[in-house]
Amino acid sequence: MGTAKFLTSNKRKDIARTWTIIGSPQYMAPEIIEGHGYSFAVDIYSIGVCFYEFICGFLPFGEELEDPFEIYQVIIQTSELAFPDYVKDEGAKSLIK
């Protein structure tokens, strides 16, 4: 939570973007990892990762991995978020997705 950056949009009506790669690998959105530039939406992704961790007790991607590049690969290659069988609350699942 100690990283912040002011984003300002240019004169065209584009959304403000940055290309800085910073953060904990398991919480990074694919847009950050892929280097396409990103905006505030990546913060929502990270909050979703936190919610998943709170509800399930572990991280959704790369829990057992230490190498950041392996974690990045898992995040980019995973298309569907899986929940453990004991998570029955469909509202919580929907919020996280």
Legacy VTK file of the C-alpha trace (Angstrom):
# vtk DataFile Version 3.0
C-alpha trace
ASCII
DATASET POLYDATA
POINTS 97 float
0.000 0.000 0.000
3.030 2.257 -0.002
3.058 2.831 -3.741
1.098 5.623 -5.339
1.420 7.661 -8.479
-0.424 10.679 -9.795
-2.051 9.946 -13.138
-2.983 12.727 -15.475
-4.598 12.270 -18.846
-3.325 14.007 -21.935
-5.285 16.611 -23.915
-7.079 13.948 -25.896
-9.863 12.380 -23.908
-7.813 9.291 -23.071
-7.839 7.630 -19.697
-4.720 8.365 -17.667
-2.286 5.464 -17.874
1.066 4.451 -16.484
3.532 1.729 -17.425
5.415 1.428 -14.149
5.803 -2.160 -12.968
5.624 -2.173 -9.199
3.895 -4.272 -6.575
3.712 -7.736 -5.067
3.595 -10.294 -7.894
0.557 -12.262 -6.638
-1.548 -9.081 -6.504
-0.613 -7.669 -9.930
-3.240 -7.423 -12.638
-2.402 -8.925 -16.031
-2.310 -5.421 -17.575
0.622 -4.494 -15.351
2.529 -7.684 -16.123
1.938 -7.477 -19.878
3.130 -3.863 -20.025
0.165 -2.489 -22.004
-0.251 0.457 -19.688
-2.871 0.550 -16.986
-5.108 2.810 -14.976
-7.021 2.705 -11.719
-8.867 -0.513 -12.602
-5.837 -2.560 -11.553
-6.537 -1.480 -7.970
-9.942 -3.174 -8.179
-8.206 -6.350 -9.406
-5.850 -6.255 -6.388
-8.771 -5.781 -4.007
-10.389 -8.849 -5.604
-7.212 -10.828 -4.887
-7.377 -9.658 -1.250
-11.065 -10.675 -0.983
-10.231 -14.091 -2.430
-7.448 -14.503 0.124
-9.743 -13.430 2.992
-12.483 -15.869 1.988
-10.415 -18.853 0.821
-7.394 -18.565 3.092
-4.834 -18.540 0.292
-3.961 -16.558 -2.827
-5.670 -17.363 -6.129
-2.444 -17.398 -8.153
1.099 -18.436 -7.301
0.540 -19.247 -3.634
3.257 -21.905 -3.642
5.619 -20.115 -6.058
8.535 -17.863 -5.145
9.871 -16.832 -8.553
8.027 -13.671 -9.688
8.281 -14.675 -13.361
6.544 -17.996 -12.647
3.806 -16.129 -10.757
3.375 -13.731 -13.681
3.030 -16.669 -16.060
0.301 -18.258 -13.933
-1.625 -14.972 -13.718
-1.464 -14.371 -17.466
-2.292 -17.968 -18.433
-5.205 -18.503 -16.038
-8.508 -17.752 -17.719
-10.973 -18.935 -15.059
-10.821 -18.281 -11.324
-11.325 -21.469 -9.305
-12.746 -21.571 -5.787
-12.304 -24.370 -3.241
-15.363 -26.574 -2.614
-15.943 -25.131 0.860
-16.705 -21.668 -0.568
-20.460 -21.879 -1.135
-21.444 -18.192 -1.051
-22.336 -17.294 -4.637
-22.562 -13.588 -3.753
-18.961 -13.590 -2.513
-17.801 -15.451 -5.614
-19.613 -12.982 -7.849
-18.094 -10.002 -6.020
-14.582 -11.395 -6.413
-15.000 -12.235 -10.098
LINES 1 98
97 0 1 2 3 4 5 6 7 8 9 10 11 12 13 14 15 16 17 18 19 20 21 22 23 24 25 26 27 28 29 30 31 32 33 34 35 36 37 38 39 40 41 42 43 44 45 46 47 48 49 50 51 52 53 54 55 56 57 58 59 60 61 62 63 64 65 66 67 68 69 70 71 72 73 74 75 76 77 78 79 80 81 82 83 84 85 86 87 88 89 90 91 92 93 94 95 96
